[in-house]
Amino acid sequence: MFSFKQSLNQLRDKIFQNIHSNNLIYNTCWEDPRCDREMLQFKNDSKVVMITSAGCNALDYLLDSPA
């Protein structure tokens, strides 16, 4: 006989499998580069190093002309 916890775990696993085996799941992150630029206050002599996948924010930061 299954306990309630075992049944709940099986249900959770079944739901997880149905969602993740039939769909593309990916994370997104939507920073607002305008807010970043305002907060960071880049100057002409500012040095910026970024690790990025697409580069959209990095290109936006260049609008403040850091070195």
Residue pairs with C-beta under 8 A, 6 or more apart in sequence:
2 10
19 25
31 57
33 56
33 57
33 60
33 61
34 60
36 57
36 61
37 60
37 61
37 63
37 64
40 46
40 61
42 48
42 61
42 64
42 65
42 66
43 64
43 66
44 65
44 66
44 67
45 66
45 67
46 64
46 66
46 67
47 66
47 67
48 58
48 61
48 66
50 57
50 58
50 61
52 58
